[in-house]
Amino acid sequence: KMLKTCLLVVLLSTVVHVLTEDEPEKVGEQYKSNVTSTDKAYSIYTRLFLDTRKMQLQAVASMRQKDDYAKRYDLLKVTLHNIIKVLSESWLKANDSNLLPPQNQLPDNEGLKDVLTAILENTALLGDMAIQLPEMTKDIYRRHKGWKPIVKWALDFCNRSSVYQDYSAHVLHLKLVSQLN
């Protein structure tokens, strides 16, 4: 059940943008009429990002409460590998398309929205794991030297994003860096 929950959260990270297309008027009824559709989409996205963050935090807390150390370690290892795989693929796509961190608006291209979502949500999930399961995360991270440039790039990307500015990203960045280094 735990593995399914964590994998669901990771998979959810790559499809949240689809939710912003489903009846955005219901999600954004409180918006003023002079707000542009880009502003509305960005506002909806940031709210969905926070909702996803809540689910991710619950999944990590649930993983942390698992009594069996070996199962918890294996689950964390699989989840971290998936996160790094998604971040690595996103890094390549972001560089190929010159994707910049969002500043109060989303890219028009749906594929780039997917890449953006994958970067922001998986980096946040990685930070949660490093904070809540520090020793295990450090152990796994140190065994994979190739992860360091990916994580460094993802942290930099996210910290330059206005989405993370609203989410106290600097605290997350400092905690993650201190945990993994």
Rosetta blueprint (number, residue, H / E / L):
1 K L
2 M H
3 L H
4 K H
5 T H
6 C H
7 L H
8 L H
9 V H
10 V H
11 L H
12 L H
13 S H
14 T L
15 V L
16 V H
17 H H
18 V H
19 L H
20 T H
21 E H
22 D L
23 E L
24 P H
25 E H
26 K H
27 V H
28 G L
29 E L
30 Q L
31 Y L
32 K L
33 S L
34 N L
35 V L
36 T L
37 S H
38 T H
39 D H
40 K H
41 A H
42 Y H
43 S H
44 I H
45 Y H
46 T H
47 R H
48 L H
49 F H
50 L H
51 D H
52 T H
53 R H
54 K H
55 M H
56 Q H
57 L H
58 Q H
59 A H
60 V H
61 A H
62 S H
63 M H
64 R H
65 Q L
66 K L
67 D L
68 D L
69 Y H
70 A H
71 K H
72 R H
73 Y H
74 D H
75 L H
76 L H
77 K H
78 V H
79 T H
80 L H
81 H H
82 N H
83 I H
84 I H
85 K H
86 V H
87 L H
88 S H
89 E H
90 S H
91 W H
92 L H
93 K H
94 A H
95 N H
96 D H
97 S H
98 N L
99 L L
100 L L
101 P L
102 P L
103 Q L
104 N L
105 Q L
106 L L
107 P L
108 D L
109 N L
110 E H
111 G H
112 L H
113 K H
114 D H
115 V H
116 L H
117 T H
118 A H
119 I H
120 L H
121 E H
122 N H
123 T H
124 A H
125 L H
126 L H
127 G H
128 D H
129 M H
130 A H
131 I H
132 Q H
133 L L
134 P H
135 E H
136 M H
137 T H
138 K H
139 D H
140 I H
141 Y H
142 R H
143 R L
144 H L
145 K L
146 G L
147 W H
148 K H
149 P H
150 I H
151 V H
152 K H
153 W H
154 A H
155 L H
156 D H
157 F H
158 C H
159 N H
160 R L
161 S L
162 S H
163 V H
164 Y H
165 Q H
166 D L
167 Y L
168 S L
169 A H
170 H H
171 V H
172 L H
173 H H
174 L H
175 K H
176 L H
177 V H
178 S H
179 Q H
180 L H
181 N L
